[in-house]
Every structure is written in C-alpha cells, then in structure tokens.
Amino acid sequence: MPSQPLSQKEIEDRLRELPGWSFEDGRIIRTYRLGTHFQASALVAHIASVQEELNHHSDLTLGYNTVRLSVNTHSAGDAVTETDFELAQRVQDLAPAHGAS
C-alpha cells in the first residue's frame, strides 16, 4: 500500500524535528556542506545505500563540497509522505559522520 500524503500541518510539525530541512515546491529539501569534494562524494554514496535499503529515492545533487536532497513520493501523487521523512531522518543521522553541516 502506498504512503498517504501528509497535511501541510503534519509536514510543518515534522520539519521542526529536522534542522536545516525545508518544504519547497511540494518537496522536502536540504543542502549539506562538507569540507571537501571527497567527503561530499562519500556522503552521496552512503545516502544512495540508504535509499536502496528503503527502496525510496530522492533527487540527489553533488556539488564541489555540497550535497542537496530533494524528495517526495511519486506513488502518492508527488506528495510528501512519512516515507520521505523516514529517509530524511536517516540522512540527518548519518551526515555528521561525514563532516556535513
């Protein structure tokens, strides 16, 4: 069964638990800054592993020393769902080990 879209209030409440994340254009997003391109690349690889595990994938953009995630759930009509927040929380938990801020 696909995830159900969250209400605007539910999204706002959940975002309070995820510093640095925001809601824009129907997606939750976050840009992480890292010390080097290698650190950013390693974070991308780690995020890709989590996404495979969850079978839920964000748009993931690698810059010189930045990583940007943008996510919503296609199977829920491109709405934000609990699954998006699960992915965001997992990334939030692993990012500091890569030196991300």
ZALUMDO-937612 format. One record per residue (C-alpha): residue number from 1; x negated, y, z; residue in three letters. Coordinates in nm, 4 decimals. Each point is the difference from the previous one (the first is absolute). Layout:
<sites>
site i=NUM&c1=X&c2=Y&c3=Z&aa=Ala .
...
</sites>
This chain:
<sites>
site i=1&c1=0.0000&c2=0.0000&c3=0.0000&aa=Met .
site i=2&c1=-0.1469&c2=0.3401&c3=-0.0970&aa=Pro .
site i=3&c1=-0.0709&c2=0.2620&c3=0.2625&aa=Ser .
site i=4&c1=0.2701&c2=0.2594&c3=0.0585&aa=Gln .
site i=5&c1=-0.0731&c2=0.3709&c3=-0.0584&aa=Pro .
site i=6&c1=-0.0618&c2=0.2021&c3=0.3145&aa=Leu .
site i=7&c1=0.1929&c2=0.3186&c3=0.0713&aa=Ser .
site i=8&c1=-0.1769&c2=0.3360&c3=-0.0024&aa=Gln .
site i=9&c1=0.0167&c2=0.0063&c3=0.3810&aa=Lys .
site i=10&c1=-0.1476&c2=-0.3499&c3=0.0267&aa=Glu .
site i=11&c1=-0.2841&c2=0.1032&c3=-0.2323&aa=Ile .
site i=12&c1=-0.0674&c2=0.3152&c3=0.2027&aa=Glu .
site i=13&c1=0.0041&c2=-0.1972&c3=0.3267&aa=Asp .
site i=14&c1=-0.2401&c2=-0.2622&c3=-0.1358&aa=Arg .
site i=15&c1=-0.2361&c2=0.2638&c3=-0.1402&aa=Leu .
site i=16&c1=-0.0460&c2=0.1400&c3=0.3502&aa=Arg .
site i=17&c1=-0.1725&c2=-0.3302&c3=0.0834&aa=Glu .
site i=18&c1=-0.2416&c2=0.0346&c3=-0.2944&aa=Leu .
site i=19&c1=-0.2196&c2=0.3118&c3=0.0235&aa=Pro .
site i=20&c1=-0.1054&c2=0.1337&c3=-0.3381&aa=Gly .
site i=21&c1=0.2799&c2=-0.1719&c3=-0.1938&aa=Trp .
site i=22&c1=0.2747&c2=0.2032&c3=-0.1681&aa=Ser .
site i=23&c1=0.3082&c2=-0.0467&c3=-0.2136&aa=Phe .
site i=24&c1=-0.0121&c2=0.1485&c3=-0.3503&aa=Glu .
site i=25&c1=0.1955&c2=-0.0727&c3=-0.3151&aa=Asp .
site i=26&c1=0.1677&c2=-0.3078&c3=0.1475&aa=Gly .
site i=27&c1=-0.3260&c2=-0.1595&c3=0.1189&aa=Arg .
site i=28&c1=-0.2112&c2=-0.0063&c3=0.3141&aa=Ile .
site i=29&c1=-0.3556&c2=0.1141&c3=-0.0667&aa=Ile .
site i=30&c1=-0.3338&c2=0.0425&c3=0.1703&aa=Arg .
site i=31&c1=-0.3461&c2=0.1060&c3=-0.1108&aa=Thr .
site i=32&c1=-0.2965&c2=-0.1265&c3=0.1987&aa=Tyr .
site i=33&c1=-0.3420&c2=0.1673&c3=-0.0091&aa=Arg .
site i=34&c1=-0.3139&c2=-0.2065&c3=0.0380&aa=Leu .
site i=35&c1=-0.3719&c2=0.0735&c3=0.0217&aa=Gly .
site i=36&c1=-0.1045&c2=-0.1597&c3=-0.3268&aa=Thr .
site i=37&c1=0.1353&c2=-0.1470&c3=-0.3199&aa=His .
site i=38&c1=-0.1121&c2=-0.3455&c3=0.1149&aa=Phe .
site i=39&c1=0.2055&c2=0.0316&c3=0.3205&aa=Gln .
site i=40&c1=0.3012&c2=0.1128&c3=-0.2027&aa=Ala .
site i=41&c1=-0.0426&c2=-0.2952&c3=-0.2371&aa=Ser .
site i=42&c1=-0.0207&c2=-0.2426&c3=0.2918&aa=Ala .
site i=43&c1=0.3203&c2=0.1434&c3=0.1467&aa=Leu .
site i=44&c1=0.1756&c2=-0.0468&c3=-0.3353&aa=Val .
site i=45&c1=-0.1067&c2=-0.3651&c3=-0.0086&aa=Ala .
site i=46&c1=0.1240&c2=-0.0533&c3=0.3563&aa=His .
site i=47&c1=0.3339&c2=0.1675&c3=-0.0786&aa=Ile .
site i=48&c1=0.0365&c2=-0.2147&c3=-0.3125&aa=Ala .
site i=49&c1=-0.0449&c2=-0.3105&c3=0.2154&aa=Ser .
site i=50&c1=0.2734&c2=0.1130&c3=0.2401&aa=Val .
site i=51&c1=0.2301&c2=0.0804&c3=-0.2908&aa=Gln .
site i=52&c1=-0.0475&c2=-0.3489&c3=-0.1415&aa=Glu .
site i=53&c1=0.0713&c2=-0.1507&c3=0.3420&aa=Glu .
site i=54&c1=0.3231&c2=0.2016&c3=0.0301&aa=Leu .
site i=55&c1=0.0844&c2=-0.0392&c3=-0.3708&aa=Asn .
site i=56&c1=0.0688&c2=0.3731&c3=0.0055&aa=His .
site i=57&c1=-0.2135&c2=0.2428&c3=-0.1975&aa=His .
site i=58&c1=-0.0515&c2=0.3741&c3=0.0098&aa=Ser .
site i=59&c1=-0.1357&c2=0.2335&c3=-0.2614&aa=Asp .
site i=60&c1=-0.3592&c2=0.0136&c3=0.1161&aa=Leu .
site i=61&c1=-0.2374&c2=0.2699&c3=-0.1255&aa=Thr .
site i=62&c1=-0.3742&c2=-0.0026&c3=0.0599&aa=Leu .
site i=63&c1=-0.1856&c2=0.3305&c3=-0.0144&aa=Gly .
site i=64&c1=-0.3660&c2=0.0703&c3=0.0727&aa=Tyr .
site i=65&c1=0.0515&c2=-0.0140&c3=0.3757&aa=Asn .
site i=66&c1=0.3792&c2=-0.0170&c3=0.0239&aa=Thr .
site i=67&c1=0.2684&c2=-0.2663&c3=-0.0135&aa=Val .
site i=68&c1=0.3615&c2=0.0968&c3=-0.0648&aa=Arg .
site i=69&c1=0.2981&c2=-0.2295&c3=0.0517&aa=Leu .
site i=70&c1=0.3487&c2=0.0671&c3=-0.1260&aa=Ser .
site i=71&c1=0.2666&c2=-0.2611&c3=0.0655&aa=Val .
site i=72&c1=0.3681&c2=-0.0796&c3=-0.0269&aa=Asn .
site i=73&c1=0.1897&c2=-0.3206&c3=-0.0738&aa=Thr .
site i=74&c1=0.0894&c2=-0.0603&c3=-0.3639&aa=His .
site i=75&c1=0.2442&c2=-0.2814&c3=0.0814&aa=Ser .
site i=76&c1=0.1969&c2=0.2437&c3=0.2208&aa=Ala .
site i=77&c1=0.0469&c2=0.2519&c3=-0.2799&aa=Gly .
site i=78&c1=-0.3343&c2=0.1730&c3=0.0633&aa=Asp .
site i=79&c1=0.1122&c2=0.0926&c3=0.3518&aa=Ala .
site i=80&c1=-0.2078&c2=-0.0039&c3=0.3176&aa=Val .
site i=81&c1=0.0579&c2=-0.3123&c3=0.2090&aa=Thr .
site i=82&c1=-0.1302&c2=-0.1673&c3=0.3130&aa=Glu .
site i=83&c1=-0.2427&c2=-0.1954&c3=-0.2207&aa=Thr .
site i=84&c1=-0.1672&c2=0.3262&c3=-0.1049&aa=Asp .
site i=85&c1=-0.0506&c2=0.0934&c3=0.3627&aa=Phe .
site i=86&c1=-0.1385&c2=-0.3449&c3=0.0772&aa=Glu .
site i=87&c1=-0.2623&c2=0.0505&c3=-0.2703&aa=Leu .
site i=88&c1=-0.0710&c2=0.3559&c3=0.1182&aa=Ala .
site i=89&c1=-0.0503&c2=-0.1165&c3=0.3594&aa=Gln .
site i=90&c1=-0.2357&c2=-0.2777&c3=-0.1075&aa=Arg .
site i=91&c1=-0.2074&c2=0.2501&c3=-0.2001&aa=Val .
site i=92&c1=0.0081&c2=0.2484&c3=0.2883&aa=Gln .
site i=93&c1=-0.1356&c2=-0.2703&c3=0.2313&aa=Asp .
site i=94&c1=-0.2860&c2=-0.1068&c3=-0.2274&aa=Leu .
site i=95&c1=-0.1113&c2=0.3392&c3=-0.1370&aa=Ala .
site i=96&c1=-0.2058&c2=0.1132&c3=0.3027&aa=Pro .
site i=97&c1=-0.2269&c2=-0.3066&c3=-0.0312&aa=Ala .
site i=98&c1=-0.1000&c2=0.1367&c3=-0.3408&aa=His .
site i=99&c1=-0.0727&c2=0.3476&c3=0.1375&aa=Gly .
site i=100&c1=0.3182&c2=0.1481&c3=-0.1470&aa=Ala .
site i=101&c1=0.1624&c2=0.3104&c3=0.1374&aa=Ser .
</sites>
